[in-house]
Amino acid sequence: MVDAKPIKIAILAMGGEGGGVLADWIVDLAEHNGYLAQTTSVPGVAQRTGATIYYVELFPRAAAEAAGARPVLALMPLPGDVDVVLASELMEAGRAVQRGLVTPDRTTLVASTHRVYAIAEKIALGDGRADDQALLAAAKGAARRFFGFDMAATAEGAGSVISAVLFGALAATGELPFTREQFEATIQRGGVGVKSSLAAFDAAHRIATAGAAPLPAPAAFTLPRAAHPEVQALLDRAAREHDAQALPLVVEGLRRLVDYQDPAYAALYLDRLAAAPADAALRAELARHLALWMSYEDTIRVADLKTRDTRFARVKGEVKAGSEQVLQFSEFMHPRLQEIADTLPAGLGRWLLASGAPRRFVERVGAKGRIVSTSSLGGFLLLWALAGLRRWRRHTLRFELEQARIESWLADIRTTAASDPALALEIVRCQRLVKGYGDTHERGLARYQRLRQAWTGRALAPASLAELRSAALADEYGHALTAAMQRLGLA
């Protein structure tokens, strides 16, 4: 016993997931069962929603007493010197591997396989998400033993938090010298949320003991049925006109556009697809990108989404607000002159943009943003009234401009497909640049227009356009795009 070594445990968790509670449970478990324990924490950064590393070391009390001295326990985990790593999310497991805390000769890694996207992933102009499969493979390859499953779903099913799931999975690994009953007694001593925590503990213990079940095979696509006859007619038409590759995307496009505007607008979507080139891969890609462009974000759409009851319910669920708690929503609104003009009837909007004093007045009034509380009656009614302008959207300046841009894009696709289908497919994918609202939309549209000039009137290789598109999505300021265009002789 004199030569006993401490058990070293690192916990990587984000704010609100109970990482501190989990660390305290491990300390309590150890101290009630013949071990000395020490815990420390290193706060993380806001980009990972308050990600924190908790570190726990356990040492047998009997060994310390035999040595006649208390052990000196470390305050920080060191690379290559951790026995157990508990990660509340897949990227947190990746961070542990990157830091060298997980090693194949020593470490047991217990991690949830769900994802909570980092700020850098969310704000990327393109698809900034990390590759989940690569993260998972790295986690499995780096650890001596790996226990992974969707712990967020397990916690939600038990009405608990992920810390209880991690605690149950930890017990199942057998890495700590304690029985399941001792683990459960620790939760009971906590006295808070005992029933739900024990349910989550039990579910996790069973999953970790049996091994995570394989992912079910994706179900075959089935054409949905709609209660509204006009919508059902659109679905039936989509089934007649599109093959199995494109149909799921077309149906999702119809759903999106009916929700965005109305069945007539969704019918225009089908008309545009019917006029597209017959190439199957191109049509499937066009089905996705055309629906995204036709459901562009304007002030009306933003107000609509911010006042939906589903949004209030979703946020309430995310913050786990109780029925007796009051939840307040504050929106920062800063519409520029262009957004205001875009929401007006087309003629009036163009007049405002070209005017003198009226334009300066609107710019002065809108120079400072304002906070609108959608949980107050006045703030909610303001945005609700703005959302109600959807029925007049077809008369707005923004609608006129976007439809003209869409038609030009579709014409380019049709013309190019006749001679170079591969280049036409890359033109379809350039819609990825046109998205967002306000400044984001303006920057993306400017880059799209630069790419359109590159493919118009010249023989451009598909690979070159793909390279330009990737460069346009690479940074906020367009430096990568400028460099790519110079490299290809297009600047």
C-alpha positions as CSV (number, residue, x, y, z in Angstrom):
1,M,0.0,0.0,0.0
2,V,2.9,2.4,0.6
3,D,3.7,2.3,-3.2
4,A,0.1,3.1,-4.1
5,K,-0.4,5.7,-6.8
6,P,-3.2,8.3,-7.2
7,I,-6.0,7.8,-9.6
8,K,-6.1,10.7,-12.0
9,I,-9.4,11.9,-13.6
10,A,-10.0,14.8,-16.0
11,I,-13.5,16.0,-16.7
12,L,-14.1,18.3,-19.7
13,A,-17.6,19.8,-19.7
14,M,-19.4,23.0,-20.8
15,G,-21.4,25.4,-18.7
16,G,-24.7,24.1,-17.4
17,E,-23.8,20.4,-17.9
18,G,-23.0,19.8,-14.2
19,G,-19.2,19.2,-14.6
20,G,-18.7,20.7,-11.1
21,V,-21.4,18.5,-9.7
22,L,-19.7,15.4,-11.3
23,A,-16.4,16.3,-9.8
24,D,-18.0,16.8,-6.4
25,W,-19.7,13.4,-6.7
26,I,-16.4,11.7,-7.4
27,V,-14.8,13.4,-4.4
28,D,-17.7,12.5,-2.1
29,L,-17.6,8.9,-3.4
30,A,-13.9,8.6,-2.7
31,E,-14.0,10.2,0.8
32,H,-16.8,8.0,1.9
33,N,-15.1,4.9,0.8
34,G,-11.5,5.1,2.1
35,Y,-9.8,7.5,-0.2
36,L,-8.4,11.0,0.0
37,A,-9.5,13.3,-2.8
38,Q,-8.6,16.7,-4.3
39,T,-10.4,18.6,-7.0
40,T,-9.5,21.7,-9.0
41,S,-11.0,23.4,-12.1
42,V,-9.6,25.5,-14.9
43,P,-12.3,27.7,-16.5
44,G,-12.4,27.7,-20.2
45,V,-13.6,30.3,-22.8
46,A,-16.9,31.6,-24.0
47,Q,-16.3,30.2,-27.5
48,R,-17.1,26.8,-26.0
49,T,-20.0,27.9,-23.8
50,G,-17.8,28.1,-20.7
51,A,-15.9,24.9,-21.3
52,T,-14.0,23.9,-18.1
53,I,-11.5,21.2,-17.2
54,Y,-12.1,19.7,-13.8
55,Y,-9.3,17.6,-12.4
56,V,-9.6,15.1,-9.6
57,E,-7.0,12.9,-7.9
58,L,-7.8,10.1,-5.5
59,F,-5.4,8.3,-3.1
60,P,-6.0,5.4,-0.7
61,R,-6.2,6.7,2.8
62,A,-4.7,3.5,4.2
63,A,-1.6,4.0,2.1
64,A,-1.2,7.5,3.3
65,E,-1.5,6.5,6.9
66,A,1.0,3.7,6.4
67,A,3.5,6.2,5.0
68,G,2.8,8.6,7.8
69,A,2.2,11.6,5.6
70,R,-0.5,13.0,3.4
71,P,0.1,12.7,-0.3
72,V,1.0,15.7,-2.5
73,L,-1.7,15.7,-5.2
74,A,-1.4,17.7,-8.5
75,L,-3.6,20.7,-9.4
76,M,-3.5,20.2,-13.2
77,P,-3.7,17.2,-15.5
78,L,-0.5,16.5,-17.5
79,P,-0.3,15.0,-21.0
80,G,0.3,11.3,-20.8
81,D,-0.5,11.1,-17.1
82,V,-4.3,10.7,-16.8
83,D,-6.2,7.5,-16.0
84,V,-9.8,8.5,-16.9
85,V,-11.1,11.3,-19.1
86,L,-14.8,12.2,-19.0
87,A,-16.0,14.4,-21.9
88,S,-19.5,15.8,-22.0
89,E,-19.4,16.2,-25.8
90,L,-17.5,14.9,-28.8
91,M,-15.5,18.0,-29.4
92,E,-14.5,18.1,-25.8
93,A,-13.2,14.5,-26.2
94,G,-11.3,15.8,-29.3
95,R,-9.8,18.6,-27.1
96,A,-8.7,16.1,-24.6
97,V,-7.0,14.0,-27.3
98,Q,-5.4,17.1,-28.7
99,R,-4.0,18.1,-25.3
100,G,-2.4,14.7,-24.9
101,L,-4.6,13.8,-21.9
102,V,-5.8,10.6,-23.7
103,T,-3.1,8.0,-24.3
104,P,-3.5,4.4,-25.7
105,D,-1.3,2.9,-23.0
106,R,-3.2,4.3,-20.0
107,T,-6.4,6.3,-20.5
108,T,-10.0,5.2,-20.4
109,L,-12.1,7.7,-22.3
110,V,-15.8,8.1,-21.6
111,A,-17.4,10.6,-23.9
112,S,-20.8,11.7,-25.3
113,T,-21.0,11.4,-29.1
114,H,-23.4,14.3,-29.6
115,R,-22.2,17.7,-30.8
116,V,-22.6,21.3,-29.5
117,Y,-21.1,23.5,-32.2
118,A,-18.4,26.0,-31.3
119,I,-18.8,29.6,-32.2
120,A,-16.1,29.2,-34.8
121,E,-18.2,26.4,-36.4
122,K,-21.4,28.5,-36.3
123,I,-20.0,31.7,-37.8
124,A,-18.0,30.2,-40.6
125,L,-19.2,31.5,-44.0
126,G,-19.3,27.9,-45.3
127,D,-19.8,24.7,-43.6
128,G,-17.5,25.2,-40.6
129,R,-18.5,22.0,-38.7
130,A,-15.7,19.7,-37.6
131,D,-15.9,16.2,-39.1
132,D,-17.8,14.1,-36.4
133,Q,-16.5,10.8,-37.8
134,A,-12.9,12.0,-37.7
135,L,-13.3,13.2,-34.1
136,L,-14.8,9.8,-33.2
137,A,-12.1,7.9,-34.9
138,A,-9.4,10.0,-33.2
139,A,-11.0,9.5,-29.8
140,K,-11.2,5.7,-30.3
141,G,-7.7,5.5,-31.6
142,A,-6.1,7.5,-28.8
143,A,-7.7,5.7,-25.8
144,R,-6.8,2.4,-24.2
145,R,-10.6,1.9,-23.7
146,F,-13.4,4.0,-25.2
147,F,-17.0,4.3,-24.0
148,G,-19.1,6.5,-26.2
149,F,-22.8,7.1,-26.9
150,D,-25.3,10.0,-27.1
151,M,-25.3,11.0,-23.4
152,A,-27.4,14.1,-24.1
153,A,-30.2,12.0,-25.4
154,T,-29.9,9.6,-22.4
155,A,-30.0,12.6,-20.0
156,E,-33.0,14.1,-21.7
157,G,-34.9,10.8,-21.7
158,A,-34.3,10.5,-17.9
159,G,-35.2,14.1,-17.3
160,S,-31.7,14.7,-15.8
161,V,-28.4,16.3,-16.8
162,I,-25.4,14.8,-18.5
163,S,-23.3,14.7,-15.4
164,A,-25.5,11.9,-14.0
165,V,-25.0,10.0,-17.3
166,L,-21.3,10.4,-17.2
167,F,-21.3,9.2,-13.6
168,G,-23.2,6.1,-14.6
169,A,-20.9,5.3,-17.5
170,L,-17.9,5.9,-15.2
171,A,-19.2,3.3,-12.8
172,A,-19.7,0.8,-15.7
173,T,-16.1,1.1,-16.8
174,G,-14.8,-0.5,-13.5
175,E,-11.9,2.0,-13.5
176,L,-12.6,3.1,-10.0
177,P,-12.4,0.7,-7.0
178,F,-16.0,1.3,-5.9
179,T,-19.2,-0.7,-6.3
180,R,-22.3,0.4,-8.1
181,E,-24.1,0.7,-4.8
182,Q,-21.5,3.1,-3.6
183,F,-21.9,5.3,-6.7
184,E,-25.7,5.4,-6.2
185,A,-25.3,6.2,-2.5
186,T,-23.3,9.3,-3.5
187,I,-26.1,10.6,-5.6
188,Q,-28.6,10.0,-2.8
189,R,-26.4,11.9,-0.4
190,G,-26.6,14.9,-2.7
191,G,-30.3,15.2,-2.0
192,V,-31.2,17.2,-5.1
193,G,-32.8,15.7,-8.2
194,V,-32.1,12.2,-6.8
195,K,-34.8,10.3,-8.6
196,S,-34.0,11.7,-12.1
197,S,-30.2,11.4,-11.5
198,L,-30.5,7.8,-10.5
199,A,-32.6,7.1,-13.6
200,A,-30.0,8.7,-15.8
201,F,-27.2,6.8,-13.9
202,D,-29.0,3.5,-14.5
203,A,-29.6,4.1,-18.2
204,A,-26.0,5.1,-18.7
205,H,-24.7,2.1,-16.7
206,R,-26.8,-0.3,-18.8
207,I,-25.7,1.2,-22.1
208,A,-22.0,1.4,-21.2
209,T,-22.0,-2.2,-19.9
210,A,-23.7,-3.6,-23.0
211,G,-21.9,-1.4,-25.4
212,A,-23.5,1.3,-27.6
213,A,-26.0,-0.1,-30.0
214,P,-25.2,0.4,-33.7
215,L,-26.9,3.2,-35.5
216,P,-30.1,2.1,-37.2
217,A,-30.2,2.1,-41.0
218,P,-31.9,5.2,-42.4
219,A,-35.5,4.6,-43.2
220,A,-36.6,4.6,-46.8
221,F,-38.1,8.0,-47.9
222,T,-41.9,8.1,-47.9
223,L,-43.9,10.8,-49.5
224,P,-45.7,12.7,-46.7
225,R,-49.4,13.5,-46.7
226,A,-50.6,17.0,-46.2
227,A,-53.9,18.2,-44.7
228,H,-54.1,21.1,-47.1
229,P,-55.3,20.0,-50.6
230,E,-53.1,22.6,-52.4
231,V,-50.0,21.4,-50.6
232,Q,-50.9,17.7,-51.3
233,A,-51.2,18.6,-55.0
234,L,-47.7,20.0,-54.9
235,L,-46.4,16.9,-53.2
236,D,-48.1,14.7,-55.8
237,R,-46.6,16.8,-58.6
238,A,-43.1,16.5,-57.1
239,A,-43.4,12.7,-56.9
240,R,-44.3,12.6,-60.6
241,E,-41.6,15.0,-61.8
242,H,-38.5,13.9,-59.7
243,D,-36.6,10.8,-59.2
244,A,-35.6,9.1,-55.9
245,Q,-32.4,11.1,-55.6
246,A,-34.0,14.5,-55.8
247,L,-37.4,13.9,-54.3
248,P,-36.5,14.1,-50.6
249,L,-34.8,17.5,-51.2
250,V,-37.7,18.7,-53.3
251,V,-40.2,17.8,-50.6
252,E,-38.2,19.6,-48.0
253,G,-38.0,22.6,-50.4
254,L,-41.8,22.6,-50.7
255,R,-42.2,22.5,-46.9
256,R,-39.8,25.3,-46.5
257,L,-41.4,27.6,-49.1
258,V,-45.0,26.9,-48.0
259,D,-43.9,27.9,-44.5
260,Y,-42.0,30.9,-45.9
261,Q,-44.7,32.3,-48.1
262,D,-47.6,30.2,-49.5
263,P,-48.4,27.2,-51.8
264,A,-48.3,29.5,-54.9
265,Y,-44.7,30.4,-54.1
266,A,-43.9,26.7,-53.7
267,A,-45.5,26.0,-57.1
268,L,-43.1,28.6,-58.6
269,Y,-40.3,26.5,-57.1
270,L,-41.5,23.4,-58.9
271,D,-41.9,25.4,-62.2
272,R,-38.3,26.6,-61.9
273,L,-37.1,23.0,-61.3
274,A,-39.1,21.7,-64.2
275,A,-37.2,24.2,-66.5
276,A,-33.8,23.1,-65.2
277,P,-31.5,20.8,-67.2
278,A,-32.3,17.1,-67.0
279,D,-29.0,16.0,-65.4
280,A,-30.0,14.0,-62.2
281,A,-27.1,15.2,-60.0
282,L,-27.6,18.8,-61.0
283,R,-31.3,18.7,-60.3
284,A,-30.8,17.2,-56.9
285,E,-28.3,19.9,-56.0
286,L,-30.5,22.6,-57.5
287,A,-33.5,21.4,-55.5
288,R,-31.6,22.3,-52.3
289,H,-30.0,25.5,-53.3
290,L,-33.0,27.0,-55.1
291,A,-35.2,26.4,-52.0
292,L,-32.6,28.2,-49.9
293,W,-32.3,31.2,-52.2
294,M,-36.1,31.5,-52.6
295,S,-36.5,31.5,-48.8
296,Y,-34.0,34.4,-48.3
297,E,-34.0,36.2,-45.0
298,D,-35.6,39.6,-44.9
299,T,-37.0,41.7,-42.1
300,I,-40.4,40.0,-42.5
301,R,-38.8,36.5,-42.1
302,V,-36.7,37.5,-39.1
303,A,-39.7,39.0,-37.3
304,D,-41.8,35.9,-38.2
305,L,-39.2,33.5,-36.7
306,K,-38.7,35.6,-33.6
307,T,-42.4,35.6,-32.7
308,R,-43.3,32.0,-33.2
309,D,-44.5,30.0,-30.2
310,T,-42.2,27.2,-31.2
311,R,-39.2,29.5,-30.7
312,F,-40.4,30.4,-27.2
313,A,-40.9,26.7,-26.3
314,R,-37.5,25.7,-27.7
315,V,-35.6,28.4,-25.8
316,K,-37.5,27.5,-22.6
317,G,-36.5,23.9,-23.1
318,E,-32.9,24.8,-23.8
319,V,-32.5,26.8,-20.6
320,K,-34.6,24.3,-18.7
321,A,-36.9,27.0,-17.3
322,G,-39.5,25.7,-14.9
323,S,-43.2,26.5,-15.2
324,E,-42.9,28.9,-12.3
325,Q,-40.0,30.8,-13.8
326,V,-40.3,34.0,-15.9
327,L,-38.3,33.9,-19.2
328,Q,-37.5,37.2,-20.9
329,F,-36.5,37.6,-24.5
330,S,-34.5,40.7,-25.7
331,E,-33.7,41.2,-29.4
332,F,-31.1,43.7,-30.6
333,M,-32.6,45.3,-33.7
334,H,-30.5,47.5,-36.0
335,P,-32.1,47.7,-39.4
336,R,-30.1,49.7,-41.9
337,L,-31.4,52.0,-44.6
338,Q,-31.2,49.1,-47.1
339,E,-33.3,46.8,-45.0
340,I,-35.9,49.4,-44.5
341,A,-36.1,50.2,-48.2
342,D,-36.2,46.5,-49.0
343,T,-39.3,46.1,-46.9
344,L,-41.2,48.9,-48.6
345,P,-43.1,48.6,-51.9
346,A,-40.6,48.4,-54.8
347,G,-41.2,51.8,-56.2
348,L,-41.2,53.5,-52.7
349,G,-38.1,51.7,-51.7
350,R,-36.2,52.8,-54.8
351,W,-37.3,56.4,-54.2
352,L,-36.1,56.3,-50.6
353,L,-32.7,55.0,-51.6
354,A,-32.3,57.7,-54.3
355,S,-33.7,60.6,-52.2
356,G,-31.9,63.2,-50.3
357,A,-33.4,64.5,-47.1
358,P,-35.8,61.5,-46.5
359,R,-32.8,59.1,-46.9
360,R,-30.7,61.1,-44.4
361,F,-33.5,61.2,-42.0
362,V,-34.0,57.5,-42.0
363,E,-30.3,56.9,-41.7
364,R,-30.1,59.2,-38.7
365,V,-33.1,57.6,-37.0
366,G,-31.7,54.1,-37.6
367,A,-28.1,54.9,-36.7
368,K,-28.5,53.4,-33.3
369,G,-29.9,50.0,-32.6
370,R,-32.6,49.3,-30.1
371,I,-33.5,46.5,-27.7
372,V,-36.9,45.0,-28.4
373,S,-38.3,42.7,-25.8
374,T,-40.5,40.0,-27.5
375,S,-41.6,38.8,-24.1
376,S,-43.4,42.2,-23.5
377,L,-46.7,43.0,-25.2
378,G,-45.4,46.1,-27.0
379,G,-42.3,44.4,-28.4
380,F,-44.1,41.3,-29.4
381,L,-46.9,43.2,-31.2
382,L,-44.3,45.3,-33.1
383,L,-42.5,42.2,-34.5
384,W,-45.8,40.3,-35.0
385,A,-47.1,43.2,-37.1
386,L,-43.9,43.2,-39.2
387,A,-44.2,39.4,-39.7
388,G,-47.8,40.0,-40.9
389,L,-46.4,41.8,-43.9
390,R,-45.7,38.4,-45.4
391,R,-48.9,38.6,-47.5
392,W,-47.5,41.8,-49.2
393,R,-43.9,40.4,-49.6
394,R,-44.3,40.0,-53.4
395,H,-44.6,43.8,-53.7
396,T,-41.5,44.6,-51.8
397,L,-38.2,45.9,-53.3
398,R,-36.3,43.0,-51.8
399,F,-38.6,40.4,-53.4
400,E,-38.1,42.1,-56.8
401,L,-34.4,42.2,-56.5
402,E,-34.0,38.6,-55.3
403,Q,-36.3,37.1,-57.9
404,A,-34.3,38.9,-60.6
405,R,-31.0,37.5,-59.2
406,I,-32.5,34.0,-59.0
407,E,-33.7,34.1,-62.6
408,S,-30.2,35.3,-63.8
409,W,-28.6,32.5,-61.8
410,L,-31.0,29.9,-63.3
411,A,-30.4,31.2,-66.8
412,D,-26.6,30.9,-66.3
413,I,-27.1,27.3,-65.2
414,R,-29.2,26.4,-68.2
415,T,-26.9,28.0,-70.7
416,T,-23.7,26.5,-69.1
417,A,-25.3,23.0,-68.7
418,A,-25.7,22.7,-72.5
419,S,-21.9,22.7,-73.0
420,D,-20.4,22.0,-69.6
421,P,-22.6,20.2,-67.0
422,A,-19.8,20.0,-64.5
423,L,-19.4,23.8,-64.5
424,A,-23.1,24.2,-64.3
425,L,-23.1,22.1,-61.1
426,E,-20.5,24.4,-59.6
427,I,-22.6,27.4,-60.5
428,V,-25.5,25.9,-58.6
429,R,-23.3,25.5,-55.5
430,C,-22.3,29.1,-55.6
431,Q,-25.7,29.9,-54.0
432,R,-23.9,29.1,-50.7
433,L,-22.5,32.6,-50.8
434,V,-25.9,34.3,-50.8
435,K,-27.3,33.9,-47.4
436,G,-27.9,35.6,-44.1
437,Y,-29.3,39.0,-43.3
438,G,-27.9,42.6,-43.3
439,D,-24.2,43.0,-43.6
440,T,-23.7,39.2,-43.9
441,H,-26.0,39.0,-46.9
442,E,-24.4,42.1,-48.5
443,R,-20.9,40.7,-48.2
444,G,-21.9,37.3,-49.5
445,L,-23.8,38.8,-52.4
446,A,-20.8,40.9,-53.4
447,R,-18.6,37.8,-53.5
448,Y,-21.2,35.9,-55.5
449,Q,-21.2,38.7,-58.0
450,R,-17.4,38.5,-58.3
451,L,-17.7,34.8,-59.0
452,R,-20.5,35.4,-61.6
453,Q,-18.2,37.8,-63.5
454,A,-15.5,35.1,-63.5
455,W,-17.8,32.4,-65.1
456,T,-19.5,34.8,-67.5
457,G,-18.1,35.1,-71.0
458,R,-15.0,32.9,-70.4
459,A,-14.1,29.3,-70.4
460,L,-13.7,28.5,-66.7
461,A,-12.8,25.1,-65.5
462,P,-15.2,23.5,-63.0
463,A,-12.3,23.0,-60.6
464,S,-11.3,26.6,-60.8
465,L,-14.8,27.8,-59.9
466,A,-14.9,25.3,-57.0
467,E,-11.6,26.8,-55.8
468,L,-12.9,30.3,-56.1
469,R,-16.0,29.4,-54.1
470,S,-14.0,27.8,-51.3
471,A,-11.8,30.9,-51.2
472,A,-14.9,33.2,-51.0
473,L,-16.1,31.2,-48.0
474,A,-12.7,31.1,-46.3
475,D,-12.6,34.5,-44.6
476,E,-14.8,37.4,-43.7
477,Y,-12.9,40.1,-45.6
478,G,-12.5,38.4,-49.0
479,H,-8.7,38.4,-49.0
480,A,-8.6,34.7,-49.9
481,L,-10.9,35.2,-52.8
482,T,-8.8,38.1,-54.1
483,A,-5.6,36.0,-53.9
484,A,-7.3,33.1,-55.7
485,M,-8.5,35.3,-58.5
486,Q,-5.1,36.7,-58.9
487,R,-3.6,33.3,-59.0
488,L,-6.0,32.2,-61.7
489,G,-5.5,35.4,-63.7
490,L,-9.0,36.6,-63.1
491,A,-8.4,39.7,-61.0
